[in-house]
Amino acid sequence: MTAADPEIRLAEALLFAAAEPLDAATIAARLPEDADVEALMERLTAEYAGRGVEVVRVAGRWALRTAPDLAGALRLERTVARKPTRASIETLAIIAYHQPVTRAEIEEIRGVALSRGTLETLMEAGWIKPKGRRQTPGRPATWVTTDQFLAHFGLEQLSDLPGIDELKAAGLLDQRPVLPPMPSEEAGDDAEGEGAADGDAADGDATDGDETAAEELR
Protein backbone atom coordinates (compact mmCIF):
# COMPACT_ATOMS: atom_id res chain seq x y z
CA MET A 1 0.00 0.00 0.00
CA THR A 2 1.39 3.41 -1.01
CA ALA A 3 0.25 7.01 -1.02
CA ALA A 4 -0.88 6.42 -4.61
CA ASP A 5 -3.71 4.15 -3.40
CA PRO A 6 -6.31 6.68 -2.19
CA GLU A 7 -9.20 4.21 -2.47
CA ILE A 8 -7.39 1.62 -0.34
CA ARG A 9 -6.48 4.28 2.22
CA LEU A 10 -10.06 5.53 2.39
CA ALA A 11 -11.44 2.00 2.83
CA GLU A 12 -8.91 1.40 5.61
CA ALA A 13 -9.93 4.62 7.34
CA LEU A 14 -13.59 3.66 7.10
CA LEU A 15 -12.97 0.33 8.82
CA PHE A 16 -10.87 1.98 11.51
CA ALA A 17 -13.49 4.63 12.33
CA ALA A 18 -16.53 2.33 12.15
CA ALA A 19 -18.19 1.24 15.40
CA GLU A 20 -19.48 -1.95 13.72
CA PRO A 21 -18.69 -4.06 10.63
CA LEU A 22 -19.43 -2.33 7.29
CA ASP A 23 -21.21 -3.83 4.31
CA ALA A 24 -20.25 -3.23 0.68
CA ALA A 25 -22.94 -0.60 0.12
CA THR A 26 -21.76 1.51 3.07
CA ILE A 27 -18.15 1.39 1.89
CA ALA A 28 -19.11 2.09 -1.74
CA ALA A 29 -21.05 5.20 -0.68
CA ARG A 30 -17.76 6.79 0.44
CA LEU A 31 -15.69 5.72 -2.56
CA PRO A 32 -15.69 6.91 -6.18
CA GLU A 33 -18.56 5.53 -8.26
CA ASP A 34 -16.32 3.24 -10.34
CA ALA A 35 -14.58 1.69 -7.30
CA ASP A 36 -14.62 -2.12 -7.06
CA VAL A 37 -15.35 -2.68 -3.39
CA GLU A 38 -14.82 -6.46 -3.49
CA ALA A 39 -11.41 -6.10 -5.13
CA LEU A 40 -10.36 -3.32 -2.75
CA MET A 41 -11.33 -5.33 0.32
CA GLU A 42 -9.49 -8.40 -0.96
CA ARG A 43 -6.33 -6.32 -1.39
CA LEU A 44 -6.76 -4.75 2.03
CA THR A 45 -7.30 -8.17 3.60
CA ALA A 46 -4.12 -9.49 1.99
CA GLU A 47 -2.05 -6.50 3.10
CA TYR A 48 -3.21 -6.85 6.73
CA ALA A 49 -2.69 -10.62 6.84
CA GLY A 50 -0.28 -11.63 9.60
CA ARG A 51 -0.37 -8.26 11.37
CA GLY A 52 -1.54 -7.53 14.88
CA VAL A 53 -4.74 -6.15 13.39
CA GLU A 54 -6.40 -7.97 10.50
CA VAL A 55 -9.26 -7.30 8.10
CA VAL A 56 -11.93 -9.96 8.53
CA ARG A 57 -15.30 -10.59 6.95
CA VAL A 58 -18.15 -11.30 9.35
CA ALA A 59 -21.66 -12.10 8.09
CA GLY A 60 -20.93 -10.45 4.75
CA ARG A 61 -19.41 -7.34 6.34
CA TRP A 62 -15.84 -6.19 6.89
CA ALA A 63 -14.18 -5.10 10.11
CA LEU A 64 -10.78 -4.67 11.74
CA ARG A 65 -10.08 -7.27 14.40
CA THR A 66 -7.07 -8.14 16.52
CA ALA A 67 -5.26 -11.29 15.43
CA PRO A 68 -6.71 -14.39 17.14
CA ASP A 69 -3.28 -15.57 18.37
CA LEU A 70 -2.86 -12.33 20.38
CA ALA A 71 -6.11 -12.71 22.33
CA GLY A 72 -4.41 -14.13 25.43
CA ALA A 73 -1.96 -11.23 25.69
CA LEU A 74 -4.74 -8.67 25.33
CA ARG A 75 -7.11 -10.14 27.90
CA LEU A 76 -7.69 -7.83 30.86
CA GLU A 77 -9.05 -8.78 34.28
CA ARG A 78 -10.37 -6.30 36.79
CA THR A 79 -12.29 -6.48 40.03
CA VAL A 80 -15.71 -4.88 39.90
CA ALA A 81 -17.03 -3.73 43.27
CA ARG A 82 -20.73 -4.40 43.79
CA LYS A 83 -22.72 -2.26 46.18
CA PRO A 84 -24.11 -4.42 49.01
CA THR A 85 -27.87 -4.77 49.10
CA ARG A 86 -29.94 -3.62 52.05
CA ALA A 87 -30.61 -7.25 52.96
CA SER A 88 -26.86 -7.96 52.99
CA ILE A 89 -26.12 -4.97 55.23
CA GLU A 90 -28.90 -5.89 57.66
CA THR A 91 -27.73 -9.50 57.77
CA LEU A 92 -24.13 -8.43 58.34
CA ALA A 93 -25.18 -6.15 61.19
CA ILE A 94 -27.15 -8.94 62.87
CA ILE A 95 -24.19 -11.32 62.61
CA ALA A 96 -21.81 -8.66 63.96
CA TYR A 97 -23.94 -7.89 67.01
CA HIS A 98 -25.31 -11.39 67.75
CA GLN A 99 -22.51 -13.74 66.67
CA PRO A 100 -22.32 -16.68 66.64
CA VAL A 101 -25.78 -16.75 65.07
CA THR A 102 -27.67 -19.25 62.90
CA ARG A 103 -29.57 -18.56 59.71
CA ALA A 104 -32.89 -19.18 61.48
CA GLU A 105 -31.97 -16.67 64.19
CA ILE A 106 -31.05 -14.08 61.55
CA GLU A 107 -34.42 -14.57 59.87
CA GLU A 108 -36.22 -14.30 63.21
CA ILE A 109 -34.49 -11.01 64.03
CA ARG A 110 -35.05 -9.51 60.56
CA GLY A 111 -38.59 -10.81 60.37
CA VAL A 112 -38.16 -12.05 56.79
CA ALA A 113 -36.59 -15.08 55.14
CA LEU A 114 -33.07 -14.76 53.78
CA SER A 115 -32.59 -15.10 50.05
CA ARG A 116 -30.33 -17.92 48.94
CA GLY A 117 -27.40 -15.70 47.98
CA THR A 118 -27.23 -13.28 50.92
CA LEU A 119 -24.89 -15.27 53.14
CA GLU A 120 -22.89 -16.44 50.12
CA THR A 121 -22.35 -12.84 49.01
CA LEU A 122 -21.10 -11.81 52.43
CA MET A 123 -18.84 -14.85 52.58
CA GLU A 124 -17.40 -14.09 49.11
CA ALA A 125 -16.66 -10.56 50.30
CA GLY A 126 -14.68 -12.12 53.14
CA TRP A 127 -16.78 -10.47 55.86
CA ILE A 128 -18.34 -13.58 57.43
CA LYS A 129 -17.48 -17.24 57.84
CA PRO A 130 -19.11 -20.35 59.33
CA LYS A 131 -18.00 -21.28 62.84
CA GLY A 132 -19.11 -24.67 64.01
CA ARG A 133 -22.65 -25.89 64.60
CA ARG A 134 -25.20 -25.17 67.30
CA GLN A 135 -25.79 -28.20 69.55
CA THR A 136 -29.52 -28.17 68.95
CA PRO A 137 -31.81 -30.36 66.84
CA GLY A 138 -30.64 -30.22 63.25
CA ARG A 139 -27.23 -28.85 64.34
CA PRO A 140 -27.51 -25.65 62.28
CA ALA A 141 -24.34 -23.85 61.22
CA THR A 142 -23.44 -20.63 63.00
CA TRP A 143 -21.93 -17.52 61.44
CA VAL A 144 -19.40 -14.98 62.71
CA THR A 145 -17.55 -11.99 61.27
CA THR A 146 -13.93 -12.18 60.12
CA ASP A 147 -10.75 -10.15 60.61
CA GLN A 148 -11.32 -8.80 57.10
CA PHE A 149 -14.65 -7.40 58.31
CA LEU A 150 -12.82 -5.55 61.10
CA ALA A 151 -10.19 -4.24 58.66
CA HIS A 152 -12.77 -3.08 56.11
CA PHE A 153 -14.76 -1.09 58.68
CA GLY A 154 -11.68 0.21 60.53
CA LEU A 155 -12.27 -1.69 63.75
CA GLU A 156 -9.57 -3.09 66.00
CA GLN A 157 -11.90 -5.53 67.73
CA LEU A 158 -15.59 -6.32 67.96
CA SER A 159 -15.96 -4.34 71.16
CA ASP A 160 -15.28 -1.23 69.06
CA LEU A 161 -18.64 -1.63 67.33
CA PRO A 162 -20.90 1.34 68.13
CA GLY A 163 -23.55 0.80 70.79
CA ILE A 164 -27.28 1.44 70.49
CA ASP A 165 -27.01 4.94 71.99
CA GLU A 166 -24.24 5.87 69.55
CA LEU A 167 -26.26 4.61 66.60
CA LYS A 168 -29.27 6.65 67.71
CA ALA A 169 -27.14 9.75 68.17
CA ALA A 170 -25.75 9.31 64.65
CA GLY A 171 -29.28 9.06 63.27
CA LEU A 172 -28.83 5.46 62.15
CA LEU A 173 -31.71 4.22 64.29
CA ASP A 174 -35.21 5.65 64.12
CA GLN A 175 -36.09 7.19 67.50
CA ARG A 176 -39.65 8.16 66.58
CA PRO A 177 -42.49 6.26 68.25
CA VAL A 178 -44.34 3.81 66.10
CA LEU A 179 -47.65 5.32 65.01
CA PRO A 180 -50.84 3.23 65.10
CA PRO A 181 -52.03 2.10 61.66
CA MET A 182 -54.42 4.36 59.82
CA PRO A 183 -58.01 3.09 59.54
CA SER A 184 -58.80 1.39 56.26
CA GLU A 185 -60.83 3.10 53.58
CA GLU A 186 -63.66 0.62 54.13
CA ALA A 187 -63.78 1.46 57.83
CA GLY A 188 -63.83 5.15 56.97
CA ASP A 189 -66.67 4.60 54.52
CA ASP A 190 -68.65 2.72 57.16
CA ALA A 191 -68.11 5.48 59.70
CA GLU A 192 -69.22 8.10 57.22
CA GLY A 193 -72.36 6.07 56.47
CA GLU A 194 -73.24 5.77 60.12
CA GLY A 195 -72.67 9.49 60.63
CA ALA A 196 -74.95 10.32 57.72
CA ALA A 197 -77.68 8.07 59.06
CA ASP A 198 -77.45 9.68 62.49
CA GLY A 199 -77.59 13.10 60.90
CA ASP A 200 -80.72 12.18 58.96
CA ALA A 201 -82.41 10.89 62.09
CA ALA A 202 -81.46 13.85 64.27
CA ASP A 203 -83.29 17.18 64.18
CA GLY A 204 -80.48 19.11 65.92
CA ASP A 205 -79.18 22.42 64.62
CA ALA A 206 -76.07 22.31 62.38
CA THR A 207 -74.50 24.99 64.56
CA ASP A 208 -74.39 22.56 67.49
CA GLY A 209 -72.38 20.16 65.38
CA ASP A 210 -69.86 22.88 64.47
CA GLU A 211 -69.42 23.83 68.14
CA THR A 212 -68.85 20.18 69.09
CA ALA A 213 -66.18 19.81 66.41
CA ALA A 214 -64.46 22.98 67.64
CA GLU A 215 -64.40 21.64 71.21
CA GLU A 216 -62.84 18.38 70.02
CA LEU A 217 -60.11 20.24 68.14
CA ARG A 218 -59.34 22.26 71.27
C-alpha positions as CSV (number, residue, x, y, z in Angstrom):
1,M,0.0,0.0,0.0
2,T,1.4,3.4,-1.0
3,A,0.3,7.0,-1.0
4,A,-0.9,6.4,-4.6
5,D,-3.7,4.1,-3.4
6,P,-6.3,6.7,-2.2
7,E,-9.2,4.2,-2.5
8,I,-7.4,1.6,-0.3
9,R,-6.5,4.3,2.2
10,L,-10.1,5.5,2.4
11,A,-11.4,2.0,2.8
12,E,-8.9,1.4,5.6
13,A,-9.9,4.6,7.3
14,L,-13.6,3.7,7.1
15,L,-13.0,0.3,8.8
16,F,-10.9,2.0,11.5
17,A,-13.5,4.6,12.3
18,A,-16.5,2.3,12.2
19,A,-18.2,1.2,15.4
20,E,-19.5,-1.9,13.7
21,P,-18.7,-4.1,10.6
22,L,-19.4,-2.3,7.3
23,D,-21.2,-3.8,4.3
24,A,-20.2,-3.2,0.7
25,A,-22.9,-0.6,0.1
26,T,-21.8,1.5,3.1
27,I,-18.2,1.4,1.9
28,A,-19.1,2.1,-1.7
29,A,-21.1,5.2,-0.7
30,R,-17.8,6.8,0.4
31,L,-15.7,5.7,-2.6
32,P,-15.7,6.9,-6.2
33,E,-18.6,5.5,-8.3
34,D,-16.3,3.2,-10.3
35,A,-14.6,1.7,-7.3
36,D,-14.6,-2.1,-7.1
37,V,-15.4,-2.7,-3.4
38,E,-14.8,-6.5,-3.5
39,A,-11.4,-6.1,-5.1
40,L,-10.4,-3.3,-2.8
41,M,-11.3,-5.3,0.3
42,E,-9.5,-8.4,-1.0
43,R,-6.3,-6.3,-1.4
44,L,-6.8,-4.8,2.0
45,T,-7.3,-8.2,3.6
46,A,-4.1,-9.5,2.0
47,E,-2.0,-6.5,3.1
48,Y,-3.2,-6.8,6.7
49,A,-2.7,-10.6,6.8
50,G,-0.3,-11.6,9.6
51,R,-0.4,-8.3,11.4
52,G,-1.5,-7.5,14.9
53,V,-4.7,-6.2,13.4
54,E,-6.4,-8.0,10.5
55,V,-9.3,-7.3,8.1
56,V,-11.9,-10.0,8.5
57,R,-15.3,-10.6,6.9
58,V,-18.2,-11.3,9.3
59,A,-21.7,-12.1,8.1
60,G,-20.9,-10.5,4.7
61,R,-19.4,-7.3,6.3
62,W,-15.8,-6.2,6.9
63,A,-14.2,-5.1,10.1
64,L,-10.8,-4.7,11.7
65,R,-10.1,-7.3,14.4
66,T,-7.1,-8.1,16.5
67,A,-5.3,-11.3,15.4
68,P,-6.7,-14.4,17.1
69,D,-3.3,-15.6,18.4
70,L,-2.9,-12.3,20.4
71,A,-6.1,-12.7,22.3
72,G,-4.4,-14.1,25.4
73,A,-2.0,-11.2,25.7
74,L,-4.7,-8.7,25.3
75,R,-7.1,-10.1,27.9
76,L,-7.7,-7.8,30.9
77,E,-9.1,-8.8,34.3
78,R,-10.4,-6.3,36.8
79,T,-12.3,-6.5,40.0
80,V,-15.7,-4.9,39.9
81,A,-17.0,-3.7,43.3
82,R,-20.7,-4.4,43.8
83,K,-22.7,-2.3,46.2
84,P,-24.1,-4.4,49.0
85,T,-27.9,-4.8,49.1
86,R,-29.9,-3.6,52.1
87,A,-30.6,-7.3,53.0
88,S,-26.9,-8.0,53.0
89,I,-26.1,-5.0,55.2
90,E,-28.9,-5.9,57.7
91,T,-27.7,-9.5,57.8
92,L,-24.1,-8.4,58.3
93,A,-25.2,-6.1,61.2
94,I,-27.1,-8.9,62.9
95,I,-24.2,-11.3,62.6
96,A,-21.8,-8.7,64.0
97,Y,-23.9,-7.9,67.0
98,H,-25.3,-11.4,67.8
99,Q,-22.5,-13.7,66.7
100,P,-22.3,-16.7,66.6
101,V,-25.8,-16.8,65.1
102,T,-27.7,-19.2,62.9
103,R,-29.6,-18.6,59.7
104,A,-32.9,-19.2,61.5
105,E,-32.0,-16.7,64.2
106,I,-31.1,-14.1,61.5
107,E,-34.4,-14.6,59.9
108,E,-36.2,-14.3,63.2
109,I,-34.5,-11.0,64.0
110,R,-35.0,-9.5,60.6
111,G,-38.6,-10.8,60.4
112,V,-38.2,-12.1,56.8
113,A,-36.6,-15.1,55.1
114,L,-33.1,-14.8,53.8
115,S,-32.6,-15.1,50.1
116,R,-30.3,-17.9,48.9
117,G,-27.4,-15.7,48.0
118,T,-27.2,-13.3,50.9
119,L,-24.9,-15.3,53.1
120,E,-22.9,-16.4,50.1
121,T,-22.4,-12.8,49.0
122,L,-21.1,-11.8,52.4
123,M,-18.8,-14.9,52.6
124,E,-17.4,-14.1,49.1
125,A,-16.7,-10.6,50.3
126,G,-14.7,-12.1,53.1
127,W,-16.8,-10.5,55.9
128,I,-18.3,-13.6,57.4
129,K,-17.5,-17.2,57.8
130,P,-19.1,-20.4,59.3
131,K,-18.0,-21.3,62.8
132,G,-19.1,-24.7,64.0
133,R,-22.7,-25.9,64.6
134,R,-25.2,-25.2,67.3
135,Q,-25.8,-28.2,69.5
136,T,-29.5,-28.2,69.0
137,P,-31.8,-30.4,66.8
138,G,-30.6,-30.2,63.2
139,R,-27.2,-28.8,64.3
140,P,-27.5,-25.6,62.3
141,A,-24.3,-23.8,61.2
142,T,-23.4,-20.6,63.0
143,W,-21.9,-17.5,61.4
144,V,-19.4,-15.0,62.7
145,T,-17.5,-12.0,61.3
146,T,-13.9,-12.2,60.1
147,D,-10.7,-10.2,60.6
148,Q,-11.3,-8.8,57.1
149,F,-14.6,-7.4,58.3
150,L,-12.8,-5.5,61.1
151,A,-10.2,-4.2,58.7
152,H,-12.8,-3.1,56.1
153,F,-14.8,-1.1,58.7
154,G,-11.7,0.2,60.5
155,L,-12.3,-1.7,63.8
156,E,-9.6,-3.1,66.0
157,Q,-11.9,-5.5,67.7
158,L,-15.6,-6.3,68.0
159,S,-16.0,-4.3,71.2
160,D,-15.3,-1.2,69.1
161,L,-18.6,-1.6,67.3
162,P,-20.9,1.3,68.1
163,G,-23.5,0.8,70.8
164,I,-27.3,1.4,70.5
165,D,-27.0,4.9,72.0
166,E,-24.2,5.9,69.6
167,L,-26.3,4.6,66.6
168,K,-29.3,6.6,67.7
169,A,-27.1,9.8,68.2
170,A,-25.8,9.3,64.7
171,G,-29.3,9.1,63.3
172,L,-28.8,5.5,62.2
173,L,-31.7,4.2,64.3
174,D,-35.2,5.6,64.1
175,Q,-36.1,7.2,67.5
176,R,-39.6,8.2,66.6
177,P,-42.5,6.3,68.3
178,V,-44.3,3.8,66.1
179,L,-47.7,5.3,65.0
180,P,-50.8,3.2,65.1
181,P,-52.0,2.1,61.7
182,M,-54.4,4.4,59.8
183,P,-58.0,3.1,59.5
184,S,-58.8,1.4,56.3
185,E,-60.8,3.1,53.6
186,E,-63.7,0.6,54.1
187,A,-63.8,1.5,57.8
188,G,-63.8,5.1,57.0
189,D,-66.7,4.6,54.5
190,D,-68.7,2.7,57.2
191,A,-68.1,5.5,59.7
192,E,-69.2,8.1,57.2
193,G,-72.4,6.1,56.5
194,E,-73.2,5.8,60.1
195,G,-72.7,9.5,60.6
196,A,-74.9,10.3,57.7
197,A,-77.7,8.1,59.1
198,D,-77.4,9.7,62.5
199,G,-77.6,13.1,60.9
200,D,-80.7,12.2,59.0
201,A,-82.4,10.9,62.1
202,A,-81.5,13.9,64.3
203,D,-83.3,17.2,64.2
204,G,-80.5,19.1,65.9
205,D,-79.2,22.4,64.6
206,A,-76.1,22.3,62.4
207,T,-74.5,25.0,64.6
208,D,-74.4,22.6,67.5
209,G,-72.4,20.2,65.4
210,D,-69.9,22.9,64.5
211,E,-69.4,23.8,68.1
212,T,-68.8,20.2,69.1
213,A,-66.2,19.8,66.4
214,A,-64.5,23.0,67.6
215,E,-64.4,21.6,71.2
216,E,-62.8,18.4,70.0
217,L,-60.1,20.2,68.1
218,R,-59.3,22.3,71.3
